[in-house]
Amino acid sequence: MKNQRRAMFYGLAAVLLWSTVASAFKLSLRYLEPAHLLLYSGAFSTLLLGGILVVQGKLGRIFHCSRREYGMSLLLGLLNPFLYYLVLFKAYDLLPAQQAQPLNYTWAITLSLLAIPLLGQKFKGQEFVALLLSYAGVVVISTEGDILGLNFTEPLGVVLALVSTVIWSLYWIFNTRDQRDPVVALLVNFLFSFPFVLGYSLLFTDLRMPPLPGLLGAAYVGTFEMGFCFVLWLLAMRYAESTARISNLIFISPFLSLVLIHFLVGERILPATLVGLVLIVAGLLVQQVGIKAKAAKG
């Protein structure tokens, strides 16, 4: 049953929670290595998703997937949460949160680029404008405004933040072929990813009992960023009479996130960050206009 008011409530709740995660990442990484943050937050997210399925009476469905679906979960779990969050958390570890968050926000542009070779979609002039605007914003942010000198403050962190958008985009492209209940599929993906996450932590890090602040941060990240936000957004889409109005809410998130980064993490927000973020969001808006125009024709 459609209910736009309820859809807006769920959508706003998801966006508000998403706006906190950049600060949560940065604060948690003060106490945990990126791999450990992934390990513990993934565990909390898995418990949350399992609990949701228990309440819905759907937990048994995770044992009744086809061989092809389990194979898909192996691939998707390798991409997300394992590779995506491992790379993203390392980017946040190297960069100020005010840089890592907007750079990661360009994933929608990356998705449209990857859709050309992988899904056979055509590249339109409007998408080229969106690409130029968004990646101009990337350059402004990552050079802290020194666009002529191209003096990148932390090149590896910038590369990792952009690589994370490629991994996330690949995940969503492959995920479009998955016909299972979204929460069921996500839980199976997390279960398949766990051996990779644990194995990486055991082989390449000194795994030990985490400090309490780090564990609390991981609990927050796993519960909200990896789990509850996803469910809230699904509910918003389910109840929405106009999905476009709900989708536009996501443009609030990066600006609100900068406010929280300033007050919670203590970073002084640079003018270049705001200029770059405006360019990125402008690019995304141009892209959205193109998508809506195409849908109207089609």
C-alpha positions in Angstrom: 0.0 0.0 0.0 1.5 3.3 -1.1 1.9 6.1 1.5 4.1 9.0 0.5 4.2 10.5 4.0 5.5 7.2 5.5 7.9 6.9 2.5 9.3 10.3 3.3 9.7 9.4 7.0 11.7 6.3 6.2 13.7 8.1 3.5 14.6 11.0 5.8 15.5 8.6 8.6 17.9 6.7 6.2 19.5 9.9 5.0 20.0 11.3 8.5 21.7 8.1 9.6 23.8 8.0 6.4 24.9 11.5 7.2 26.5 10.3 10.5 28.6 7.4 9.1 31.5 9.4 7.7 32.1 10.8 11.3 31.5 7.3 12.7 34.1 5.8 10.3 36.7 8.4 11.2 36.1 8.2 15.0 36.2 4.4 15.0 39.4 4.3 13.0 41.1 6.2 15.8 40.9 2.9 17.8 40.7 0.2 15.1 42.6 -0.8 11.9 40.4 -0.7 8.8 40.3 -4.6 8.6 39.3 -4.8 12.3 36.6 -2.2 11.8 35.2 -4.3 8.9 35.4 -7.5 10.9 33.5 -6.2 13.9 31.0 -4.0 12.1 30.3 -6.8 9.7 29.5 -9.1 12.6 27.0 -6.6 14.1 25.4 -6.1 10.7 25.1 -9.9 10.2 23.3 -10.2 13.6 21.0 -7.3 12.8 20.0 -8.7 9.4 19.5 -12.2 10.9 17.3 -10.6 13.6 15.2 -8.8 11.0 14.6 -12.1 9.1 13.7 -13.9 12.3 11.0 -11.2 13.0 9.8 -11.5 9.4 9.8 -15.3 9.6 12.1 -15.5 6.6 15.4 -16.7 8.2 14.9 -20.2 6.7 15.1 -18.8 3.2 18.9 -18.4 3.5 19.2 -22.2 3.4 17.0 -22.6 0.3 18.9 -20.7 -2.3 19.9 -22.3 -5.6 23.5 -23.2 -6.4 23.6 -20.3 -8.8 22.3 -17.9 -6.0 25.0 -19.2 -3.6 27.6 -18.7 -6.3 26.3 -15.1 -6.8 26.5 -14.5 -3.0 30.1 -15.6 -3.1 30.9 -13.0 -5.8 28.8 -10.3 -4.2 30.1 -11.0 -0.7 33.7 -10.7 -2.0 32.8 -7.3 -3.5 30.7 -6.1 -0.6 31.3 -6.0 2.3 34.8 -7.4 2.0 36.6 -5.4 -0.8 34.4 -2.4 -0.7 34.6 -1.6 3.0 38.3 -2.7 3.3 39.2 -0.2 0.6 36.8 2.5 1.8 38.0 2.3 5.5 41.6 2.5 4.4 40.7 5.6 2.4 39.1 7.2 5.5 42.2 6.2 7.5 44.4 8.1 5.1 42.2 11.1 4.2 40.3 13.7 6.3 36.7 12.6 6.4 35.7 15.8 4.6 37.7 14.5 1.6 36.9 10.8 1.7 33.1 11.3 2.0 32.5 13.5 -1.1 35.0 11.4 -3.2 33.1 8.2 -2.4 29.8 10.0 -3.3 30.9 9.9 -7.0 29.9 6.2 -7.2 26.8 7.1 -9.2 29.0 8.6 -11.9 31.3 5.6 -11.9 28.2 3.3 -12.1 27.1 5.1 -15.3 30.5 4.7 -16.8 30.8 1.0 -16.0 27.2 0.5 -17.4 28.5 1.3 -20.9 30.8 -1.7 -21.4 29.0 -4.1 -18.9 25.3 -3.3 -19.7 25.7 -2.0 -23.2 24.3 1.4 -22.4 25.2 4.4 -24.6 27.1 7.4 -23.3 25.1 10.6 -23.8 26.3 14.2 -24.0 24.4 15.0 -20.7 26.3 12.3 -18.9 29.6 13.8 -20.2 28.7 17.1 -18.6 27.9 15.3 -15.4 31.2 13.5 -15.6 33.2 16.7 -16.0 31.4 18.5 -13.2 31.7 15.6 -10.7 35.4 14.9 -11.4 36.2 18.6 -11.4 34.8 18.5 -7.9 37.1 15.5 -7.1 40.2 17.4 -8.2 39.2 20.5 -6.2 38.6 18.5 -3.0 41.7 16.2 -3.3 44.1 19.1 -4.1 42.4 21.3 -1.4 41.9 23.9 -4.1 45.3 23.8 -5.7 43.9 22.7 -9.0 46.7 24.4 -11.1 49.5 22.8 -9.2 47.6 19.4 -9.0 49.3 18.9 -5.6 47.2 16.0 -4.2 47.4 16.0 -0.4 47.2 12.2 -0.1 47.3 10.5 -3.5 46.9 6.9 -2.2 43.9 7.9 -0.2 42.3 9.6 -3.2 42.9 6.6 -5.4 41.4 4.2 -2.8 38.3 6.4 -2.4 37.8 6.3 -6.1 38.5 2.6 -6.4 35.8 2.0 -3.7 33.3 3.6 -6.1 34.3 1.1 -8.8 33.8 -1.8 -6.4 30.5 -0.5 -5.2 29.3 0.1 -8.8 30.3 -3.4 -9.8 28.4 -4.8 -6.8 25.2 -3.0 -7.8 25.5 -4.0 -11.5 25.9 -7.7 -10.6 23.2 -7.3 -7.9 20.6 -6.4 -10.5 20.6 -10.0 -11.6 19.7 -11.2 -8.1 15.9 -11.9 -7.7 16.0 -13.0 -4.1 14.4 -11.0 -1.2 16.9 -8.1 -0.7 17.5 -8.7 3.1 17.9 -12.5 2.5 20.4 -11.9 -0.3 22.3 -9.3 1.8 22.6 -11.7 4.8 23.8 -14.5 2.6 26.4 -12.2 1.0 27.6 -11.2 4.5 27.9 -14.8 5.6 29.9 -15.7 2.5 32.2 -12.6 3.0 33.0 -13.5 6.6 35.8 -16.1 5.8 37.5 -13.5 3.6 37.3 -10.8 6.2 38.5 -13.1 9.0 41.2 -14.6 6.9 42.6 -11.2 5.9 42.6 -10.0 9.5 44.4 -13.1 10.7 47.0 -13.1 7.9 47.8 -9.4 7.6 47.0 -7.8 10.9 47.6 -8.3 14.6 44.1 -9.3 15.7 43.4 -8.6 19.3 40.6 -7.6 21.6 39.4 -4.2 20.5 39.2 -1.2 22.9 35.6 -0.4 24.0 35.3 2.9 22.0 36.4 1.1 18.8 33.9 -1.8 19.5 31.1 0.7 20.1 32.0 2.5 16.9 32.0 -0.8 15.0 28.6 -1.6 16.4 27.2 1.7 15.2 28.7 1.3 11.7 27.5 -2.3 11.4 24.0 -1.6 12.7 23.3 1.6 10.8 25.6 2.0 7.7 25.7 -1.7 6.7 22.3 -2.8 8.0 19.5 -0.6 9.2 19.9 2.2 6.6 19.5 -0.4 3.9 16.3 -1.6 5.3 14.9 1.9 5.9 15.7 2.8 2.3 13.9 -0.4 1.0 10.8 0.6 3.1 10.9 4.1 1.7 11.0 2.8 -1.9 8.2 0.3 -1.1 5.8 3.0 0.2 6.8 5.8 -2.2 4.2 7.1 -4.6 7.0 9.1 -6.2 10.4 7.5 -6.1 11.9 10.6 -7.6 11.0 12.7 -4.5 12.5 10.0 -2.2 15.7 9.7 -4.3 16.3 13.4 -4.2 16.7 13.2 -0.4 20.1 11.7 -0.9 21.5 15.1 -1.9 20.9 16.3 1.6 23.3 13.7 3.1 26.8 14.9 2.0 26.2 18.5 3.2 24.7 17.4 6.5 27.6 15.0 6.8 30.1 17.9 6.5 28.4 19.7 9.4 28.7 16.5 11.6 32.3 16.0 10.5 33.1 19.5 11.7 31.4 19.2 15.1 32.0 15.5 15.9 35.4 14.8 14.3 36.7 18.4 14.8 37.8 19.0 11.2 37.8 22.5 9.9 35.8 22.3 6.7 37.9 23.9 3.9 36.3 26.1 1.3 37.7 23.8 -1.4 35.7 20.9 0.1 32.4 22.9 -0.2 33.2 24.0 -3.8 34.1 20.5 -4.8 31.1 19.0 -3.2 28.8 21.5 -5.0 30.4 20.4 -8.3 29.9 16.7 -7.5 26.3 17.2 -6.5 25.7 19.4 -9.6 27.1 16.6 -11.7 24.8 14.1 -10.1 21.8 16.4 -10.6 22.6 16.7 -14.3 22.8 12.9 -14.5 19.4 12.6 -12.7 17.8 15.0 -15.2 19.1 12.9 -18.0 17.8 9.7 -16.6 14.4 11.2 -16.0 14.2 12.6 -19.5 15.2 9.2 -20.9 12.5 7.5 -18.8 9.9 10.1 -20.0 10.7 9.3 -23.6 10.8 5.6 -23.1 
